[in-house]
C-alpha cells in the first residue's frame, strides 16, 4: 500500500512539473492557443459548409472561445520567447504595437459577430471576418511552412 501511495505521489509531482513547465513556456502556450483557435474555426467552417449540423449556441460558444483566446495573445509573445521551436517571426517584436492591435481587432470582431449568428447563412460572413483577422496576422507575422 505504501509503495502505491509513493508511486501515485511521484506521478502527481511529475504531472505537476509538466503542467508547471507548460504554464511557464509562452511558446508552448501560444501554440496550444492557436491550435484551439484552429479547432474552433474548423467547427465553424464545418457548420457553414453543412458538414456539421448548424447549432447557433455551439457557433457562438466557438466564437466566444476565439475571443477569449485572442485576449491572451499579446501576453504570450514576451521578448524572451523569440527563440525556440516557433514559427513566430522576429518582426512580431519589431512591430509589437501593430501585432497587439491586430490581436485586439480579433477580440473585437469575434465579440461582435457572436450576436449576428442566427442561422447557417449568417455564419459565413462572420467566419470570413474572423478569417481575415487570422490570415492577415499570419501573413505578416508567421513563418511560412511547407
C-alpha positions as CSV (number, residue, x, y, z in Angstrom):
1,X,0.0,0.0,0.0
2,X,2.8,2.4,0.9
3,X,4.5,1.7,-2.5
4,X,1.3,2.5,-4.3
5,X,0.9,5.8,-2.4
6,X,4.5,6.7,-3.1
7,X,4.1,5.8,-6.8
8,X,0.9,7.9,-7.0
9,X,2.6,10.8,-5.3
10,X,5.5,10.6,-7.7
11,X,3.2,10.6,-10.7
12,X,1.3,13.6,-9.3
13,X,4.5,15.5,-8.7
14,X,5.8,14.7,-12.2
15,X,2.5,15.7,-13.7
16,X,2.6,18.9,-11.7
17,X,6.1,19.7,-13.1
18,X,4.8,19.1,-16.6
19,X,1.9,21.4,-16.2
20,X,4.1,24.0,-14.5
21,X,6.7,23.8,-17.2
22,X,4.0,24.3,-19.9
23,X,2.5,27.2,-17.9
24,X,5.9,28.9,-17.9
25,X,6.5,28.3,-21.6
26,X,4.9,31.0,-23.7
27,X,5.9,29.3,-26.9
28,X,4.0,26.1,-25.9
29,X,1.1,28.2,-24.5
30,X,0.6,30.2,-27.7
31,X,0.9,27.1,-29.9
32,X,-1.8,25.4,-27.8
33,X,-3.9,28.6,-28.0
34,X,-3.6,28.8,-31.8
35,X,-4.4,25.1,-32.1
36,X,-7.5,25.7,-30.1
37,X,-8.4,28.6,-32.4
38,X,-7.9,26.3,-35.3
39,X,-10.3,23.7,-33.8
40,X,-12.9,26.4,-33.2
41,X,-12.6,27.7,-36.8
42,X,-12.8,24.1,-38.1
43,X,-16.1,23.6,-36.3
44,X,-17.4,26.9,-37.7
45,X,-16.3,26.0,-41.2
46,X,-17.9,22.6,-41.0
47,X,-21.2,24.2,-39.9
48,X,-21.0,26.9,-42.6
49,X,-20.5,24.2,-45.3
50,X,-23.2,21.9,-43.9
51,X,-20.8,19.2,-43.0
52,X,-21.7,19.6,-39.3
53,X,-25.3,20.4,-38.3
54,X,-25.7,24.1,-37.6
55,X,-26.1,24.9,-33.9
56,X,-26.2,28.6,-33.1
57,X,-25.2,28.0,-29.4
58,X,-22.2,26.0,-30.4
59,X,-21.2,28.5,-33.1
60,X,-21.5,31.4,-30.6
61,X,-19.5,29.3,-28.0
62,X,-16.8,28.7,-30.5
63,X,-16.6,32.5,-31.3
64,X,-16.5,33.2,-27.6
65,X,-13.5,30.9,-27.2
66,X,-11.7,32.6,-30.1
67,X,-12.5,36.0,-28.4
68,X,-11.1,34.7,-25.1
69,X,-8.0,33.2,-26.8
70,X,-7.4,36.5,-28.6
71,X,-7.4,38.4,-25.3
72,X,-4.3,36.3,-24.3
73,X,-2.3,36.6,-27.5
74,X,-0.3,39.8,-26.6
75,X,0.9,38.3,-23.3
76,X,2.1,35.1,-25.0
77,X,4.8,36.9,-27.0
78,X,7.1,38.3,-24.4
79,X,10.6,39.3,-25.6
80,X,12.2,36.2,-24.1
81,X,10.1,33.9,-26.4
82,X,11.7,34.9,-29.7
83,X,13.8,31.8,-30.0
84,X,12.9,28.2,-29.7
85,X,10.7,25.9,-31.7
86,X,8.4,28.5,-33.1
87,X,7.0,29.8,-36.4
88,X,6.7,33.3,-34.9
89,X,8.8,35.8,-37.0
90,X,11.1,38.3,-35.3
91,X,9.0,41.1,-36.9
92,X,6.4,40.5,-34.1
93,X,8.7,42.1,-31.6
94,X,9.9,44.8,-34.0
95,X,6.3,45.8,-34.7
96,X,4.7,44.8,-31.4
97,X,2.2,47.6,-31.3
98,X,0.8,46.6,-34.7
99,X,0.8,42.9,-33.7
100,X,-1.0,43.7,-30.4
101,X,-3.5,45.9,-32.3
102,X,-4.3,43.0,-34.7
103,X,-4.9,40.7,-31.7
104,X,-7.3,43.3,-30.2
105,X,-9.1,43.6,-33.5
106,X,-9.7,39.8,-33.4
107,X,-11.1,40.2,-29.9
108,X,-13.4,43.0,-31.1
109,X,-14.5,41.1,-34.2
110,X,-15.0,37.8,-32.5
111,X,-17.1,39.5,-29.9
112,X,-19.1,41.5,-32.4
113,X,-20.1,38.6,-34.7
114,X,-21.4,36.4,-31.9
115,X,-24.8,38.1,-31.8
116,X,-25.0,38.0,-35.6
117,X,-25.1,34.2,-35.7
118,X,-28.7,33.1,-36.0
119,X,-28.6,30.6,-38.9
120,X,-26.2,28.9,-41.3
121,X,-26.4,31.8,-43.8
122,X,-25.3,34.3,-41.1
123,X,-22.3,32.1,-40.1
124,X,-20.4,32.6,-43.4
125,X,-19.8,36.3,-43.3
126,X,-18.9,36.0,-39.6
127,X,-16.4,33.3,-40.4
128,X,-14.9,35.4,-43.2
129,X,-14.5,38.3,-40.9
130,X,-12.6,36.2,-38.4
131,X,-10.6,34.5,-41.1
132,X,-9.4,37.9,-42.4
133,X,-8.0,38.6,-38.9
134,X,-6.2,35.3,-38.7
135,X,-4.9,35.4,-42.2
136,X,-3.8,39.0,-42.1
137,X,-1.7,38.4,-39.0
138,X,-0.3,35.0,-40.1
139,X,0.7,36.5,-43.5
140,X,2.9,39.1,-41.8
141,X,4.0,37.5,-38.5
142,X,4.2,33.7,-39.1
143,X,6.9,31.8,-40.8
144,X,5.6,30.0,-43.9
145,X,5.8,26.2,-43.5
146,X,5.8,23.7,-46.3
